[in-house]
Amino acid sequence: MEDDFLVLMHDDGEIDDEEFFILHEANRHRNLHGGLPYYKYGRFNLEELRDDECEVEFRFRKQDIYRLAAALHFPETFKCPNGVLVESIEALCICLKRYTYPCRYADLVPRFGRPVPQLCMITNLVVDCLLDRYGDLLHNFNQAWQSPQSLQLYADAIHNKGAALDNCWGFIDGTVRPICRPKENQRMVYNGHKRVHALKFQSIVTPNGLIANLFGPVEGRRHDNVRPSASTSTHVIFTSRSGNVYLWRPSISAQDTSSMPICTQTGTNSRTGSIQSINDPS
C-alpha cells in the first residue's frame, strides 16, 4: 500500500526519482512476508467452499469442521495478543490448513486474507487451547480405550498377526522432527544421523492407530539409547498395566532395556519388528 502511494506521488511529480528510491528503501519491508498484499484477498468464509475443497485443504468435510469445533468446546472467538478477534471456525480452519501439509504461513494468505503475523498468532492460540484442554490425553494412561479389556484386544490382534509375544499391546518408536537452524546452541539440536537440526519425540502407538503416550521434545543430538532413561512412561505403564508389555524398537540396546520386562532375544525382535508394520498406513 505504501508502494502504491509512492508511485502516485512520483507520477504526479511531487517527488523525483532519487526521492522515490530513498523513500522506497526506507519503507521497504524487512520481513520477507511483511509486504504480502493480504488486503487484496477476501476474508475467509467456510460456507463458500465445497465439501471436496474442504477435504483437500483441511482433511475434513464442511459439516465435520463444525462438528469438530463443537466437540472441542471452542469459544466463539479467539483473541490474539494484539487484540485481533477471530471466529472459532476460521481459527480452526487456519490451524487445520497449517498442519494438513507442510507449508509456510505465507501460503495461507490467499485463502484467509490475513497477514502472516496474525496467521501465526491464531495458529498458536488454537494449539495452546488444545494442549491446555486435551494435552493430558497424550500422557495419561487412564483412558477408556486403554482399559484392561481393550489392552487384551490389542494384544490378541498383534499375536494373531504372528507376534512371538501374546501380551504385547503397543509399539514404541521415535521420530525426528526437523526445525530451523537456531542462532544459539546449534550443536544441542543437530542430529548427525539425519543431518538436520531437529527435536526428537517418543510415542507409544496401539494397533488402532492411536497414540497412547507421547514423550518429548528431546534435543536432536541425543541418541535413541538415551531417551528411554529420560522417559517416565516406561515406569508408569508397567506399574499401572502389570502383565501387559509393549515393544521397544529393535535399535535399542539390551543394556538399556534390562529394566523393562520385554524380550530382547534377536529372534523375537526380528519377528516383532515385522509385526510393527500393521501400524503403518503405507
C-alpha positions in Angstrom: 0.0 0.0 0.0 2.9 2.4 0.8 4.5 1.5 -2.6 1.3 2.4 -4.4 1.2 5.8 -2.7 4.8 6.5 -3.6 4.1 5.6 -7.2 1.2 8.0 -7.3 3.4 10.8 -5.8 6.1 10.0 -8.4 3.6 10.1 -11.2 2.2 13.4 -10.1 5.7 14.9 -10.0 5.7 15.5 -6.2 8.9 13.5 -5.8 11.7 12.9 -8.2 13.5 9.6 -9.0 16.1 10.0 -6.2 13.4 10.8 -3.6 11.3 7.9 -4.8 14.2 5.5 -4.4 15.1 6.8 -0.9 11.5 6.6 0.3 11.0 3.2 -1.2 14.1 1.8 0.5 13.2 3.4 3.8 9.7 1.9 3.7 10.6 -1.5 2.3 9.5 -4.4 4.5 12.5 -6.1 6.1 10.3 -9.1 6.8 10.1 -11.4 3.7 6.3 -11.9 4.3 5.6 -8.4 5.6 4.8 -7.0 2.2 2.3 -9.6 1.0 -0.8 -7.8 -0.2 -3.2 -9.8 2.1 -5.8 -7.0 1.8 -6.3 -7.9 -1.9 -7.8 -11.2 -0.9 -11.3 -11.7 0.5 -11.8 -12.8 4.1 -12.4 -16.5 4.7 -15.9 -17.9 4.6 -16.3 -21.6 5.1 -19.7 -21.6 3.5 -18.2 -20.6 0.2 -16.2 -23.9 0.0 -17.4 -27.2 -1.3 -17.1 -30.4 0.6 -14.3 -31.7 -1.7 -12.4 -28.5 -1.3 -12.7 -28.7 2.5 -11.5 -32.3 2.4 -8.5 -31.5 0.3 -7.4 -28.3 2.2 -8.4 -29.3 5.8 -8.9 -33.1 5.6 -12.4 -32.6 7.0 -15.7 -32.1 5.2 -17.5 -28.9 5.8 -20.1 -30.2 8.3 -17.4 -32.2 10.1 -15.5 -29.0 10.7 -18.5 -27.5 12.5 -18.9 -30.7 14.5 -15.2 -30.8 15.4 -15.3 -27.2 16.7 -18.4 -28.1 18.8 -16.8 -31.3 20.1 -13.6 -29.4 21.1 -15.7 -26.8 23.0 -14.0 -23.9 21.4 -15.1 -20.4 22.4 -17.0 -18.3 19.9 -14.0 -16.2 19.3 -10.2 -16.2 19.9 -8.5 -13.0 20.9 -4.9 -12.6 19.8 -2.3 -10.8 21.9 -2.6 -7.7 19.7 -6.4 -7.6 20.2 -7.4 -9.1 16.9 -10.6 -11.2 17.2 -11.2 -14.3 15.0 -14.1 -16.6 15.0 -13.5 -20.2 16.2 -14.4 -21.8 12.9 -11.9 -19.7 11.0 -9.3 -20.2 13.7 -9.8 -24.0 13.5 -9.5 -23.9 9.7 -6.3 -21.9 9.9 -4.8 -24.5 12.2 -6.0 -27.4 10.1 -4.7 -25.8 6.9 -1.3 -25.2 8.6 -0.9 -28.8 9.7 -2.6 -30.6 6.8 0.6 -30.5 4.8 4.0 -28.8 5.4 3.6 -25.2 4.3 4.5 -21.6 5.2 2.2 -19.1 6.7 2.6 -17.1 3.5 0.9 -19.9 1.7 -2.2 -19.4 3.9 -2.6 -15.7 3.0 -4.6 -16.1 -0.3 -7.1 -18.4 1.5 -7.7 -16.4 4.7 -6.8 -12.9 3.6 -4.8 -12.2 6.8 -1.2 -11.1 7.3 1.4 -13.6 8.3 1.8 -12.4 11.9 -2.0 -12.8 12.5 -2.0 -16.3 11.0 0.9 -17.3 13.2 -0.7 -15.9 16.4 -4.1 -17.6 15.6 -2.4 -20.9 15.0 -0.5 -20.7 18.3 -3.7 -19.8 20.1 -5.5 -22.9 18.8 -2.6 -25.2 19.5 -2.3 -23.8 23.1 -6.0 -24.2 23.6 -5.9 -27.8 22.5 -2.8 -28.6 24.6 -4.3 -27.0 27.8 -7.6 -28.8 27.4 -6.6 -32.1 26.0 -2.8 -32.5 26.4 -3.3 -35.0 29.2 -4.7 -37.5 26.7 -1.1 -37.9 25.4 0.4 -38.5 28.8 -2.3 -40.1 31.0 -2.8 -43.8 30.6 -6.1 -43.9 32.4 -8.3 -43.6 29.3 -11.4 -45.6 28.5 -9.9 -47.1 25.4 -6.9 -48.3 27.4 -9.0 -50.5 29.8 -7.7 -54.0 30.5 -10.3 -55.4 28.1 -9.1 -53.1 25.4 -5.4 -53.9 26.0 -6.2 -57.6 25.8 -8.0 -57.0 22.5 -4.9 -55.2 21.2 -2.6 -58.0 22.4 -4.7 -60.6 20.7 -4.7 -58.7 17.4 -0.9 -58.4 17.5 -0.4 -62.0 18.5 -2.8 -63.2 15.7 -0.6 -61.3 13.2 2.3 -63.6 14.1 4.0 -61.8 17.0 6.1 -64.0 19.3 4.6 -62.4 22.5 1.0 -62.8 23.4 0.8 -59.9 25.8 2.2 -57.1 23.7 -0.4 -54.4 23.1 1.6 -51.4 21.7 4.7 -50.3 19.9 7.3 -47.7 20.9 9.1 -45.7 18.3 10.8 -42.3 18.0 10.5 -39.6 15.4 12.9 -36.8 14.4 11.2 -33.5 13.6 13.4 -31.1 11.6 13.5 -27.5 12.8 15.0 -24.3 11.6 18.7 -23.8 12.5 18.8 -21.9 15.8 21.1 -18.9 16.3 22.3 -20.4 19.6 23.0 -23.9 20.9 23.1 -25.4 17.4 25.1 -28.4 18.5 22.5 -29.4 21.0 19.7 -29.9 18.4 21.8 -31.1 15.5 21.1 -34.7 14.5 24.1 -36.3 12.9 22.2 -39.3 11.6 19.6 -37.2 9.7 22.0 -34.3 9.2 19.4 -31.7 10.3 18.6 -29.6 13.3 15.7 -31.3 15.0 13.8 -32.3 18.1 13.0 -35.9 19.0 9.8 -37.4 20.3 9.0 -40.9 21.5 5.5 -42.3 21.3 3.6 -45.5 22.1 1.1 -46.5 19.4 -1.6 -49.1 19.7 -2.9 -51.3 16.9 -6.0 -49.0 16.4 -3.6 -46.2 15.3 -4.0 -44.0 18.4 -1.1 -42.6 20.4 -1.2 -43.9 23.9 1.7 -41.8 25.2 3.9 -39.1 23.8 7.2 -38.1 25.4 9.3 -35.1 24.3 10.7 -32.9 22.9 14.3 -34.0 23.4 17.4 -32.5 21.9 18.0 -33.8 18.4 21.7 -34.7 19.2 20.6 -37.4 21.7 20.8 -41.0 20.6 17.8 -43.3 20.9 19.6 -45.2 23.6 19.5 -42.2 25.9 15.8 -41.3 25.6 14.3 -44.3 27.4 16.2 -43.4 30.6 14.8 -39.9 30.5 11.2 -41.0 29.8 8.9 -41.7 32.7 6.3 -43.5 30.5 8.1 -46.9 31.0 7.7 -46.9 34.7 4.1 -45.6 34.6 2.8 -48.2 32.1 4.3 -51.2 33.8 3.1 -50.3 37.2 -0.4 -49.5 36.0 -0.8 -52.3 33.5 1.1 -55.2 35.1 1.1 -58.3 32.9 1.0 -56.3 29.7 4.1 -55.3 27.9 4.9 -53.3 24.8 7.9 -53.5 22.5 10.9 -51.2 22.2 12.2 -50.6 18.7 15.0 -53.1 17.8 17.7 -50.4 17.7 17.6 -50.1 21.5 20.4 -51.9 23.1 19.9 -54.7 25.6 21.6 -52.9 28.5 19.1 -50.0 28.1 16.1 -52.4 28.2 17.3 -54.6 31.0 14.9 -52.9 33.5 11.9 -53.4 31.2 10.0 -56.7 31.1 10.4 -57.3 27.4 12.1 -60.0 25.4 15.5 -58.9 23.9 16.4 -62.1 22.1 17.3 -61.5 18.4 14.7 -63.9 17.1 11.8 -62.3 19.0 12.9 -58.8 18.0 13.1 -59.7 14.3 9.6 -61.2 14.3 8.0 -58.4 16.2 9.8 -55.9 14.0 7.8 -57.2 11.1 4.6 -57.1 13.0 5.0 -53.4 13.8 4.1 -52.7 10.1 0.4 -53.2 10.9 0.5 -49.6 12.4 2.0 -48.2 9.2 -0.8 -46.9 6.8 1.5 -47.3 3.9 
